[in-house]
């Protein structure tokens, strides 16, 4: 692990954390510390007086104590003034600038833009139109030391929202378009219609580039699951409603298999927190066709029941479709690691993860596997005490190279060159290092980390905000990384809490964008490609091209990103302004759908991507 020089940088950033603590001392002097942490579940607990008997009867002692602690903390802290937000952001901006002077962009990359967004970005999806979908909730609170989401709200205030960001239009308000979820009347006895509360849902892409979104928040009972089922159509930029699932899901995971159908697992049921469902559902149902055309919009379609159950104790498991065609379900509990056969509809056991703990939300990434697609997964993060990474390959776990420190709530991305980038992270869920709902984060978590082709990690430059719970990141078609999410940190550092720009976005440019000119990818086929097909692209720099890769667009929430995939393409011929490439050999290597095609030169600098789609032969017949 190559970090000696970076240790100095880490120390300087920790010193910046002391500045942050001094800055916030007057505001946070009354905050009481959390006395115990959960073992990886959604909530942290503290024991206090003031427990509401009705809450205790409905939710249990521990959960009611958490609510009492939150109320007591809010009373101690009072309001959160704009002056504090402004001073915090100024300090973070200055320390980022000073710290990152030591990081050469051509070696570590660089953060370049930081701008306001109308949404928190609790959920994010890189769409095949080049635009990015962000969705979350309408905040009920502007004080980051209180619960901002309407998780416990029954009625109209429990509502969702969504926006599209168009990078081609820049960073101003005109670059964002509101795409509000459809209005629904939830089964909460209020009879009040509101934009569907799809926050804390699960999502994945259909083969036609549309985003399936399942579950959400019913409201009350510590977090109750909604049965909602939607598709977002990036081509018309509209939502389509489907029939409800058979069970509510709050915090489910969704993955697309080689047949183009999605498996939906886990999540708290409509009965409330502490009732995870073991039922696995499939969309589209087997009786319905898989949508391949961009005009095939699933409307009022149903899910069907997958024959095997998935009794996860903890929510948001990591799900991946690997080159053997199986679905790998890697639970946050070390002893809930399962293999699903989407054809036989069976579940079998995988070896227990060797760390022996329950991991709070952390990353997992299918590692690049060459021309045939990924055959292993790297699990990392989710435990602030454990910097190790764990690789599952051929059914066996290996402890791999450690990162500089443990962190939870991190996001790790596959880059076009096959290397990994970790952004975001925190001490725990909503405990940022200084107590429940205290937004003054341990600033070491602003450090990025970079993993090279040898598997070695090193610390990289720091981002503006230390984004933890509900943070997200995606790779854009131009190779940049968009970083967003964490409503508490965004609200705590809002430039103007009275406007409608609740969120922020920060742009990171990996080192490959600071190492010379890009190769050119001038055109690529607009028609769908079938597996193993040879196809031609044009490039005015064919002699410079050394690799061609497909990178799947990703959709993420709560550190879960099931759609990541990096597949090498064979270069069969190049020269004369053209390259002949060969598509992945099968749907097991790369599930049908839309991909970003990058050309890379010898230094690993990527072209700007072109979008291509893959589908089985005869899919449209």
C-alpha positions as CSV (number, residue, x, y, z in Angstrom):
1,X,0.0,0.0,0.0
2,X,1.7,3.2,-1.2
3,X,0.7,5.9,1.3
4,X,3.8,7.3,3.1
5,X,3.7,10.7,1.4
6,X,0.0,10.9,1.8
7,X,0.1,10.3,5.6
8,X,1.5,13.8,5.9
9,X,-1.4,15.2,3.9
10,X,-3.8,13.3,6.1
11,X,-2.3,14.9,9.2
12,X,-2.7,18.3,7.7
13,X,-6.4,17.6,6.9
14,X,-6.9,16.3,10.4
15,X,-5.5,19.6,11.6
16,X,-8.2,21.3,9.5
17,X,-10.7,19.2,11.4
18,X,-9.6,21.0,14.6
19,X,-10.3,24.3,12.8
20,X,-13.8,23.0,12.1
21,X,-14.3,22.0,15.7
22,X,-13.3,25.4,16.9
23,X,-15.6,27.1,14.4
24,X,-18.6,25.1,15.6
25,X,-17.9,25.2,19.3
26,X,-20.4,27.9,20.2
27,X,-23.2,26.3,18.1
28,X,-22.6,22.8,19.2
29,X,-21.6,23.2,22.9
30,X,-24.9,21.7,24.1
31,X,-24.8,18.6,22.0
32,X,-24.7,15.3,24.0
33,X,-22.5,12.5,22.7
34,X,-23.8,9.2,21.5
35,X,-22.9,6.5,24.0
36,X,-23.3,3.4,21.8
37,X,-23.4,2.5,18.2
38,X,-25.4,0.0,16.3
39,X,-23.8,-3.1,14.8
40,X,-24.5,-2.1,11.2
41,X,-28.2,-1.4,11.1
42,X,-29.9,1.8,10.1
43,X,-30.0,3.5,13.5
44,X,-27.7,4.6,16.2
45,X,-28.9,4.5,19.8
46,X,-28.4,6.5,23.1
47,X,-30.1,6.0,26.4
48,X,-31.9,9.1,27.7
49,X,-35.0,10.1,29.7
50,X,-38.0,11.6,27.9
51,X,-39.0,8.5,26.0
52,X,-42.6,8.8,24.6
53,X,-44.6,5.7,25.9
54,X,-46.6,5.6,22.6
55,X,-43.4,5.5,20.6
56,X,-42.0,2.8,22.8
57,X,-45.1,0.7,22.4
58,X,-45.1,1.1,18.6
59,X,-41.4,1.0,17.9
60,X,-39.6,-0.7,20.8
61,X,-37.5,0.8,23.6
62,X,-34.3,1.4,21.6
63,X,-35.9,3.1,18.7
64,X,-38.0,5.3,21.0
65,X,-34.8,6.2,22.9
66,X,-33.3,7.3,19.7
67,X,-36.2,9.6,19.0
68,X,-36.0,11.0,22.5
69,X,-32.3,11.7,22.0
70,X,-32.9,13.5,18.8
71,X,-35.5,15.7,20.4
72,X,-33.3,16.5,23.3
73,X,-30.4,17.3,21.0
74,X,-32.5,19.6,18.9
75,X,-33.7,21.4,22.0
76,X,-30.1,21.9,23.2
77,X,-28.9,23.1,19.8
78,X,-31.6,25.4,18.8
79,X,-31.7,26.9,15.3
80,X,-28.9,26.7,12.8
81,X,-28.1,30.2,11.5
82,X,-27.0,31.2,8.0
83,X,-23.8,32.7,9.5
84,X,-22.7,29.2,10.6
85,X,-23.4,27.7,7.2
86,X,-21.5,30.4,5.5
87,X,-18.5,30.2,7.8
88,X,-18.4,26.4,7.5
89,X,-18.4,26.5,3.7
90,X,-15.7,29.2,3.7
91,X,-13.5,27.1,6.0
92,X,-14.0,23.9,3.9
93,X,-13.2,25.9,0.7
94,X,-10.0,27.3,2.1
95,X,-8.8,24.0,3.6
96,X,-9.5,22.2,0.3
97,X,-7.5,24.7,-1.6
98,X,-4.6,24.6,0.8
99,X,-4.5,20.8,1.2
100,X,-4.8,20.0,-2.5
101,X,-1.8,22.2,-3.4
102,X,0.3,19.1,-2.5
103,X,-1.5,16.9,-5.0
104,X,-0.3,17.0,-8.6
105,X,-3.3,16.8,-11.0
106,X,-1.4,14.6,-13.5
107,X,-0.8,12.0,-10.7
108,X,-3.8,12.3,-8.4
109,X,-6.5,14.2,-10.4
110,X,-8.2,17.4,-9.3
111,X,-11.5,18.8,-8.0
112,X,-12.5,21.6,-10.4
113,X,-16.2,22.7,-9.9
114,X,-18.5,23.1,-7.0
115,X,-22.1,24.3,-7.7
116,X,-25.6,24.4,-6.4
117,X,-28.3,21.8,-7.3
118,X,-32.0,21.8,-6.7
119,X,-31.8,18.3,-5.2
120,X,-29.9,16.5,-2.5
121,X,-29.1,13.6,-4.8
122,X,-30.0,10.8,-2.4
123,X,-30.5,8.8,-5.6
124,X,-28.6,9.3,-8.8
125,X,-28.5,7.7,-12.3
126,X,-26.3,8.4,-15.3
127,X,-28.8,8.1,-18.1
128,X,-27.9,7.0,-21.7
129,X,-28.9,10.5,-23.0
130,X,-25.9,12.0,-21.1
131,X,-28.2,13.6,-18.5
132,X,-28.2,12.7,-14.9
133,X,-31.3,11.9,-12.9
134,X,-31.3,13.0,-9.2
135,X,-34.2,12.3,-6.8
136,X,-34.9,12.4,-3.1
137,X,-37.5,14.1,-0.8
138,X,-38.9,17.5,0.0
139,X,-37.1,18.5,3.2
140,X,-39.2,19.1,6.3
141,X,-36.3,20.7,8.2
142,X,-33.5,23.2,7.5
143,X,-31.6,22.4,10.7
144,X,-29.0,19.7,9.9
145,X,-29.0,18.7,13.6
146,X,-32.5,17.4,13.1
147,X,-34.1,14.8,10.8
148,X,-34.6,16.5,7.4
149,X,-36.4,13.6,5.6
150,X,-40.1,12.9,6.1
151,X,-39.4,9.3,7.1
152,X,-41.9,9.4,10.0
153,X,-44.4,11.7,8.2
154,X,-47.8,10.3,7.2
155,X,-49.5,12.5,4.7
156,X,-48.8,15.2,2.1
157,X,-45.4,16.2,3.5
158,X,-44.1,12.7,2.8
159,X,-43.4,13.3,-0.9
160,X,-40.7,12.8,-3.5
161,X,-39.0,15.0,-6.0
162,X,-36.7,14.6,-9.0
163,X,-34.6,16.6,-11.4
164,X,-32.5,16.1,-14.5
165,X,-29.1,17.8,-14.8
166,X,-27.9,18.4,-18.3
167,X,-24.0,18.8,-18.2
168,X,-24.2,20.3,-21.7
169,X,-26.0,23.3,-20.2
170,X,-23.4,23.9,-17.6
171,X,-24.0,24.5,-13.9
172,X,-26.7,27.2,-13.6
173,X,-30.3,26.8,-12.7
174,X,-31.2,26.4,-16.4
175,X,-29.1,23.2,-16.5
176,X,-31.7,21.5,-14.3
177,X,-35.2,20.4,-15.2
178,X,-37.9,19.3,-12.7
179,X,-39.3,15.8,-13.5
180,X,-41.6,15.3,-10.5
181,X,-42.6,11.7,-9.8
182,X,-46.3,10.9,-10.5
183,X,-48.9,11.8,-8.0
184,X,-50.1,8.9,-5.8
185,X,-52.4,8.4,-3.0
186,X,-50.6,6.2,-0.4
187,X,-52.4,3.6,1.7
188,X,-51.9,5.7,4.8
189,X,-55.5,6.5,5.5
190,X,-55.1,10.2,4.7
191,X,-56.4,10.1,1.2
192,X,-54.0,12.8,0.2
193,X,-52.3,12.7,-3.2
194,X,-48.7,13.8,-3.5
195,X,-45.6,13.1,-5.7
196,X,-44.6,9.5,-5.0
197,X,-42.3,9.2,-2.0
198,X,-39.7,7.0,-3.8
199,X,-36.8,8.0,-1.7
200,X,-34.8,5.1,-0.2
201,X,-36.1,2.9,-3.1
202,X,-34.0,0.5,-5.1
203,X,-33.2,0.9,-8.9
204,X,-31.5,-0.5,-11.9
205,X,-31.5,-0.1,-15.7
206,X,-33.7,-2.0,-18.2
207,X,-32.1,-3.0,-21.5
208,X,-33.8,-0.1,-23.3
209,X,-32.0,2.4,-21.0
210,X,-35.0,3.1,-18.8
211,X,-34.6,3.1,-15.0
212,X,-36.8,0.8,-12.9
213,X,-37.5,2.2,-9.4
214,X,-39.0,0.0,-6.7
215,X,-40.2,0.8,-3.2
216,X,-40.0,3.9,-1.2
217,X,-41.3,5.4,2.0
218,X,-44.8,4.8,3.3
219,X,-44.2,6.8,6.4
220,X,-44.2,6.1,10.1
221,X,-43.3,3.1,12.2
222,X,-39.6,3.8,12.0
223,X,-39.6,3.6,8.2
224,X,-42.3,1.6,6.4
225,X,-41.9,0.3,2.9
226,X,-44.0,1.4,-0.1
227,X,-45.1,-1.1,-2.8
228,X,-44.4,1.5,-5.5
229,X,-43.1,0.5,-8.9
230,X,-42.1,3.0,-11.6
231,X,-40.0,3.4,-14.7
232,X,-38.3,6.6,-15.7
233,X,-38.0,7.0,-19.4
234,X,-34.9,9.1,-20.3
235,X,-35.9,9.4,-23.9
236,X,-39.2,11.3,-23.2
237,X,-38.1,12.4,-19.7
238,X,-41.3,11.1,-18.1
239,X,-42.3,8.6,-15.5
240,X,-44.5,5.6,-16.0
241,X,-46.4,3.8,-13.2
242,X,-46.6,0.1,-12.9
243,X,-48.7,-2.2,-10.7
244,X,-47.7,-2.3,-7.0
245,X,-45.3,-5.0,-5.8
246,X,-46.7,-7.6,-3.5
247,X,-44.9,-6.3,-0.5
248,X,-43.6,-2.9,0.7
249,X,-39.9,-2.2,0.4
250,X,-37.9,0.5,2.1
251,X,-34.2,0.1,1.4
252,X,-34.3,-2.7,-1.2
253,X,-31.7,-3.6,-3.8
254,X,-32.3,-4.3,-7.5
255,X,-30.0,-5.9,-10.1
256,X,-30.4,-6.6,-13.9
257,X,-29.5,-10.1,-14.9
258,X,-28.3,-11.5,-18.3
259,X,-31.9,-12.0,-19.4
260,X,-32.6,-8.3,-19.0
261,X,-35.0,-8.8,-16.1
262,X,-34.5,-7.3,-12.7
263,X,-34.5,-9.1,-9.3
264,X,-35.8,-7.0,-6.4
265,X,-34.7,-8.1,-2.9
266,X,-34.8,-7.1,0.7
267,X,-36.2,-3.9,2.2
268,X,-38.3,-3.1,5.3
269,X,-41.9,-4.1,4.7
270,X,-45.1,-1.9,4.9
271,X,-45.3,-3.0,8.6
272,X,-42.3,-0.8,9.5
273,X,-38.7,-0.9,10.7
274,X,-37.5,-4.3,11.8
275,X,-39.6,-6.3,9.3
276,X,-37.3,-7.0,6.3
277,X,-39.0,-9.0,3.6
278,X,-37.5,-12.3,2.4
279,X,-39.6,-12.2,-0.8
280,X,-37.8,-11.8,-4.1
281,X,-39.7,-10.3,-7.0
282,X,-38.9,-10.0,-10.7
283,X,-39.6,-7.2,-13.2
284,X,-40.8,-7.6,-15.9
285,X,-42.7,-10.7,-15.0
286,X,-41.9,-13.8,-17.1
287,X,-45.2,-13.4,-18.9
288,X,-44.2,-9.9,-20.1
289,X,-41.6,-9.2,-22.8
290,X,-38.2,-7.6,-21.9
291,X,-38.2,-4.0,-23.3
292,X,-35.4,-3.5,-25.8
293,X,-36.8,-0.6,-27.9
294,X,-36.6,2.9,-26.6
295,X,-40.3,3.1,-27.3
296,X,-41.2,0.1,-25.2
297,X,-42.4,1.8,-22.0
298,X,-43.5,-0.6,-19.3
299,X,-46.9,0.7,-18.0
300,X,-49.2,-1.0,-15.5
301,X,-47.0,-4.1,-15.7
302,X,-46.7,-6.5,-12.7
303,X,-43.8,-8.2,-10.9
304,X,-43.9,-11.9,-10.3
305,X,-42.5,-14.0,-7.5
306,X,-39.0,-15.5,-7.8
307,X,-39.2,-19.0,-6.3
308,X,-36.2,-18.6,-4.0
309,X,-36.3,-16.2,-1.0
310,X,-33.6,-13.9,0.2
311,X,-34.0,-13.5,4.0
312,X,-31.5,-10.7,4.5
313,X,-31.3,-9.4,8.1
314,X,-30.0,-6.0,7.0
315,X,-31.1,-3.9,4.1
316,X,-29.5,-2.8,0.8
317,X,-27.4,-5.9,0.0
318,X,-24.9,-5.7,-2.8
319,X,-26.1,-7.6,-5.9
320,X,-24.1,-8.3,-9.0
321,X,-24.5,-10.3,-12.2
322,X,-21.1,-11.9,-13.0
323,X,-19.8,-13.7,-16.1
324,X,-21.2,-17.1,-15.0
325,X,-24.7,-15.7,-15.4
326,X,-25.5,-16.0,-11.6
327,X,-26.5,-13.2,-9.3
328,X,-24.2,-12.7,-6.3
329,X,-26.0,-11.4,-3.3
330,X,-23.5,-10.0,-0.8
331,X,-25.3,-9.1,2.4
332,X,-24.0,-6.6,4.9
333,X,-24.1,-9.4,7.5
334,X,-20.9,-11.4,7.0
335,X,-22.9,-14.7,7.2
336,X,-25.5,-13.8,4.5
337,X,-23.6,-14.3,1.3
338,X,-25.7,-16.0,-1.3
339,X,-25.7,-17.1,-5.0
340,X,-28.9,-16.9,-7.0
341,X,-29.5,-18.8,-10.2
342,X,-32.0,-16.6,-12.3
343,X,-32.8,-19.6,-14.6
344,X,-33.4,-22.3,-12.0
345,X,-34.7,-19.7,-9.5
346,X,-32.6,-21.2,-6.7
347,X,-30.4,-19.8,-3.8
348,X,-27.3,-21.4,-2.5
349,X,-24.7,-20.4,0.1
350,X,-21.5,-18.6,-0.5
351,X,-18.6,-18.6,2.0
352,X,-19.0,-16.2,4.9
353,X,-17.1,-13.0,4.5
354,X,-13.9,-13.3,6.6
355,X,-14.2,-10.0,8.5
356,X,-16.9,-11.6,10.7
357,X,-18.8,-8.3,11.2
358,X,-21.9,-6.5,10.0
359,X,-20.9,-3.8,7.7
360,X,-22.7,-0.4,7.7
361,X,-23.2,1.0,4.2
362,X,-20.0,0.6,2.2
363,X,-18.9,-0.1,-1.3
364,X,-18.7,-3.2,-3.5
365,X,-17.4,-3.3,-7.0
366,X,-17.2,-6.0,-9.7
367,X,-13.5,-5.9,-10.7
368,X,-12.6,-5.7,-14.4
369,X,-12.3,-9.2,-15.9
370,X,-11.2,-8.5,-19.5
371,X,-13.1,-9.5,-22.6
372,X,-15.4,-11.9,-20.8
373,X,-16.6,-9.6,-18.1
374,X,-16.2,-9.6,-14.3
375,X,-15.8,-12.8,-12.3
376,X,-15.0,-11.3,-8.9
377,X,-16.2,-8.6,-6.5
378,X,-14.3,-6.4,-4.2
379,X,-16.1,-5.4,-0.9
380,X,-14.7,-2.4,1.0
381,X,-15.9,0.2,3.4
382,X,-18.8,0.0,5.8
383,X,-16.6,-0.4,8.9
384,X,-14.7,2.6,10.2
385,X,-12.3,0.2,12.2
386,X,-11.4,-1.9,9.2
387,X,-9.4,-0.5,6.2
388,X,-9.0,-3.9,4.5
389,X,-10.7,-4.8,1.3
390,X,-12.1,-8.3,0.6
391,X,-12.3,-10.0,-2.8
392,X,-14.7,-12.9,-3.6
393,X,-13.5,-15.0,-6.6
394,X,-14.4,-18.6,-7.5
395,X,-16.5,-18.8,-4.4
396,X,-13.6,-17.9,-2.0
397,X,-12.7,-14.8,-0.1
398,X,-9.3,-13.2,0.1
399,X,-8.2,-10.3,2.2
400,X,-6.7,-7.8,-0.2
401,X,-4.8,-4.5,0.0
402,X,-6.0,-2.1,2.7
403,X,-6.9,1.5,2.2
404,X,-5.5,4.3,4.4
405,X,-8.3,4.0,7.0
406,X,-11.8,2.5,7.5
407,X,-14.8,4.5,6.5
408,X,-18.6,4.0,6.0
409,X,-21.0,5.5,3.5
410,X,-18.2,5.6,0.8
411,X,-18.7,5.3,-2.9
412,X,-16.2,3.4,-5.0
413,X,-16.3,3.7,-8.8
414,X,-14.9,1.9,-11.8
415,X,-13.1,4.3,-14.1
416,X,-12.6,3.9,-17.8
417,X,-9.0,2.8,-17.4
418,X,-10.1,0.0,-15.0
419,X,-8.7,1.7,-11.8
420,X,-10.9,2.4,-8.8
421,X,-11.8,5.7,-7.1
422,X,-13.3,6.1,-3.6
423,X,-15.0,9.3,-2.8
424,X,-17.2,10.3,0.2
425,X,-17.4,8.5,3.6
426,X,-18.1,9.1,7.2
427,X,-17.6,7.8,10.8
428,X,-21.0,6.1,10.9
429,X,-24.5,6.6,9.5
430,X,-25.7,10.0,10.8
431,X,-22.9,10.1,13.4
432,X,-20.3,12.2,11.6
433,X,-17.7,11.7,14.3
434,X,-19.0,14.1,16.9
435,X,-22.4,12.8,18.0
436,X,-25.8,12.1,16.6
437,X,-27.0,14.5,13.9
438,X,-23.9,16.6,14.4
439,X,-22.8,17.9,11.0
440,X,-19.2,18.7,12.0
441,X,-17.6,15.7,10.3
442,X,-14.2,14.3,10.8
443,X,-12.6,15.9,7.8
444,X,-10.2,13.1,7.0
445,X,-13.2,11.5,5.1
446,X,-12.9,14.2,2.5
447,X,-9.9,12.4,1.1
448,X,-10.3,10.4,-2.0
449,X,-8.5,7.1,-2.4
450,X,-7.2,5.7,-5.7
451,X,-6.5,2.0,-6.6
452,X,-4.2,1.2,-9.5
453,X,-3.9,-1.8,-11.8
454,X,-1.8,-3.6,-9.2
455,X,-4.4,-3.3,-6.5
456,X,-2.4,-0.7,-4.5
457,X,-4.3,2.2,-2.8
458,X,-3.1,5.7,-2.1
459,X,-4.8,8.8,-0.7
460,X,-5.8,11.5,-3.2
461,X,-7.0,15.1,-3.0
462,X,-9.8,16.2,-0.7
463,X,-13.3,17.1,-1.8
464,X,-15.1,20.2,-0.6
465,X,-17.7,18.5,1.7
466,X,-17.2,15.4,3.8
467,X,-20.3,13.6,2.4
468,X,-21.5,10.5,4.2
469,X,-25.0,9.1,4.6
470,X,-26.9,9.4,1.3
471,X,-23.8,10.4,-0.7
472,X,-23.4,9.4,-4.3
473,X,-21.1,9.6,-7.3
474,X,-21.2,8.5,-11.0
475,X,-18.8,8.6,-13.9
476,X,-19.9,10.9,-16.8
477,X,-19.4,10.2,-20.5
478,X,-16.5,12.7,-20.6
479,X,-14.6,10.7,-17.9
480,X,-15.2,13.2,-15.1
481,X,-16.8,12.1,-11.8
482,X,-19.9,13.8,-10.4
483,X,-20.1,13.8,-6.6
484,X,-23.2,14.7,-4.7
485,X,-25.5,13.7,-1.9
486,X,-25.7,13.8,1.9
487,X,-28.5,16.2,2.8
488,X,-27.1,16.9,6.3
489,X,-23.8,18.2,5.0
490,X,-25.4,20.1,2.1
491,X,-27.8,21.9,4.4
492,X,-25.1,22.6,7.0
493,X,-23.0,24.3,4.2
494,X,-25.8,25.9,2.2
495,X,-24.9,29.2,0.7
496,X,-28.5,30.4,1.0
497,X,-30.9,28.2,3.0
498,X,-33.8,30.3,1.9
499,X,-33.6,29.5,-1.8
500,X,-34.7,26.4,-3.6
501,X,-31.1,25.1,-4.2
502,X,-30.8,22.6,-1.4
503,X,-28.0,20.5,-2.8
504,X,-24.5,20.8,-4.3
505,X,-22.5,19.0,-6.9
506,X,-18.7,18.7,-7.1
507,X,-16.8,17.6,-10.1
508,X,-13.6,15.6,-10.0
509,X,-11.3,15.2,-12.9
510,X,-9.2,11.9,-12.7
511,X,-5.5,12.1,-13.4
512,X,-6.0,10.8,-17.0
513,X,-7.7,14.1,-17.9
514,X,-4.4,15.8,-17.0
515,X,-2.0,13.7,-19.1
516,X,-2.3,14.9,-22.6
517,X,-4.7,14.9,-25.4
518,X,-7.6,12.5,-25.6
519,X,-7.8,9.9,-28.4
520,X,-10.7,10.7,-30.7
521,X,-13.9,8.7,-31.0
522,X,-15.7,10.4,-33.9
523,X,-18.6,8.0,-34.5
524,X,-20.0,4.7,-33.4
525,X,-23.0,2.6,-34.5
526,X,-26.4,4.0,-33.5
527,X,-28.1,0.8,-34.3
528,X,-28.2,-1.9,-31.5
529,X,-25.4,-4.4,-31.5
530,X,-25.7,-8.1,-30.9
531,X,-23.3,-10.1,-28.8
532,X,-20.0,-11.1,-30.4
533,X,-20.7,-8.9,-33.4
534,X,-17.9,-7.0,-35.1
535,X,-18.6,-3.4,-35.6
536,X,-16.7,-0.3,-36.9
537,X,-16.1,3.0,-35.2
538,X,-14.3,6.0,-36.7
539,X,-11.4,7.8,-35.1
540,X,-9.0,10.4,-36.5
541,X,-6.3,9.1,-34.0
542,X,-6.5,5.4,-34.7
543,X,-2.7,5.0,-34.3
544,X,-2.9,6.2,-30.7
545,X,-5.6,3.8,-29.6
546,X,-4.4,1.0,-27.4
547,X,-7.7,-0.2,-25.8
548,X,-11.4,0.0,-26.3
549,X,-13.7,-0.6,-23.3
550,X,-17.3,-0.6,-22.3
551,X,-18.3,1.1,-19.0
552,X,-21.8,0.6,-17.8
553,X,-23.7,3.8,-16.7
554,X,-24.4,3.5,-13.0
555,X,-27.3,4.2,-10.7
556,X,-26.6,4.4,-6.9
557,X,-27.9,5.1,-3.5
558,X,-26.7,4.3,0.1
559,X,-23.3,3.1,-1.3
560,X,-25.1,0.4,-3.4
561,X,-24.3,0.5,-7.1
562,X,-25.4,-2.8,-8.8
563,X,-24.9,-1.7,-12.4
564,X,-21.1,-1.1,-12.4
565,X,-19.3,-3.0,-15.1
566,X,-16.0,-2.7,-17.1
567,X,-15.5,-4.9,-20.2
568,X,-12.6,-4.8,-22.6
569,X,-13.3,-5.1,-26.3
570,X,-11.1,-6.8,-28.8
571,X,-9.6,-4.6,-31.4
572,X,-9.7,-6.7,-34.6
573,X,-8.4,-4.0,-37.0
574,X,-7.3,-0.4,-36.9
575,X,-6.0,2.2,-39.3
576,X,-7.2,4.5,-42.0
577,X,-9.5,6.4,-39.6
578,X,-11.3,3.3,-38.4
579,X,-11.2,0.6,-35.8
580,X,-13.0,-2.7,-36.0
581,X,-14.1,-3.9,-32.6
582,X,-15.8,-7.0,-31.3
583,X,-18.8,-6.8,-28.9
584,X,-18.8,-8.9,-25.7
585,X,-19.3,-12.5,-26.3
586,X,-22.6,-13.0,-24.4
587,X,-25.2,-11.4,-22.1
588,X,-23.3,-13.1,-19.2
589,X,-20.3,-11.0,-20.1
590,X,-22.3,-7.8,-20.4
591,X,-26.1,-7.8,-19.7
592,X,-28.2,-6.2,-22.4
593,X,-28.5,-2.5,-22.3
594,X,-26.7,0.8,-22.9
595,X,-23.0,1.3,-22.4
596,X,-20.4,4.1,-22.7
597,X,-17.8,3.1,-25.3
598,X,-14.3,4.6,-24.5
599,X,-11.1,4.5,-26.6
600,X,-7.9,4.8,-24.5
601,X,-4.4,5.6,-25.5
602,X,-1.2,4.1,-24.0
603,X,-1.3,6.6,-21.1
604,X,-4.8,5.5,-20.2
605,X,-6.4,8.8,-21.4
606,X,-10.0,8.1,-22.5
607,X,-11.9,9.6,-25.4
608,X,-15.2,11.2,-24.8
609,X,-17.6,8.2,-24.8
610,X,-20.1,7.3,-27.4
611,X,-23.3,5.4,-26.4
612,X,-23.9,1.9,-27.8
613,X,-26.6,-0.6,-26.9
614,X,-26.3,-4.4,-26.7
615,X,-29.0,-7.0,-27.1
616,X,-29.4,-10.7,-28.0
617,X,-29.9,-11.8,-31.5
618,X,-33.6,-11.7,-32.4
619,X,-34.5,-9.7,-29.3
620,X,-36.9,-7.5,-31.4
621,X,-38.5,-10.3,-33.4
